Amino acid sequence: MHKMWWKILCVVLLLYTFIIGLIIHVPARFVLYETIRNVFFHVPCWFAMILLLSVSLWHSVKYLRNNGIIHDIIAAQSANVALVFGILGFATGMLWGEYTWGDMISWLFNDTKILGAFIGVMIYAAYFVLRGSIEDEEKRARVAAVYSIFAFILLNAFVFVIPRLTDSLHPGNGGNPAFAMYDLDNTMRMVFYPAIIAYFLLGLWISTLLIRIKLLHYKMHDITLLL
Amino acid sequence: MTRKYWILHLLGFCIFCTTFVFAEEATAVKQTTNDQTYLAYQDGNNLLSTDYAQPDSPEMAVDMRSSGMIWVVVGVIVIILSGLILYMITVDRKIARIEKEWKGKIDRKL
């Protein structure tokens, strides 16, 4: 198998994250206690989502520039995996919030950041509805690419801009710089950044599998692609 | 079966072994447990309730680590993770095999 070094890197970093992330010393904080370790497991979900959506955006722009259908496939599949990471982020965040902030559902509407993320994920869900509703390949690809650019900007506005204007339970909002409040000290950084890379590489790996399946599908049905 | 996968397993195992060293360190450093406050935390489900006075510094899960039980969790997670990763590798190789099969058949544009 060619180009497998990054897959090995992904596996090694994942194992590193999950082992060291559980046993490393974390700063002692009220309310959070040991759940501060969730920074290693919950937060990278969202980072991986944003990074995969950036890949999707990049290929959407590339599709609009040179009309290669391969870019459309890559954009769609990486957004697909990104959505899975988003849903996982919600599930883990719910569990974490239940035990630290108190309530599982009500802060979906109280916390700006969560509401923003929810709207963002819904926008991307609509992206797939849009794709499913157009039969013609080229038309679908073009409309989806334009929508993807729109969706990415909107998601970033909802997740990163608006929460800073109001109050949020999430650190780094309401005008605060992001990581100072975490007390993301250097030992935590040692796990947190590799975790982001690991999740992102895992997402890339899954999306390459999906892309290859799609390409095989095109090949088997003898659809000539303008690659 | 390519030989590279064995390297991969070996790497994972090495990381697993190094973690024991960290654990020894962890148990050595944290031996000062205030039993009373610890029990108070165990009783209340709601950690935010103020039935008891808060200590000066938050009480962390010292007991779990010192009795070594964290390793059960780490072990379970490693097993699940390696199972998922092995599954990913299998799917990857399956797709590679199908790709190979179809490469000779229709390869005009691709």
Interface residues (C-beta under 8 A of the other chain):
Chain A: M1 M4 K7 I8 V11 V12 L14 L15 Y16 F18 I19 I20 L22 I23 I24 H25 V26 A28 R29 F30 V31 L32 Y33 E34 Y99 T100 G102 W205 I206 L209 R212 I213 L215 L216 K219 M220 D222 T224 L225 L226 L227
Chain B: T2 K4 I7 L8 L11 G12 I15 F16 T19 F22 A23 A26 V29 N46 L47 L48 Q54 S57 P58 E59 M60 A61 R65 I70 V73 V74 I77 V78 L81 S82 I85 M88 V91 D92 R93 I95 A96 I98 E99 W102 I106 R108 K109 L110
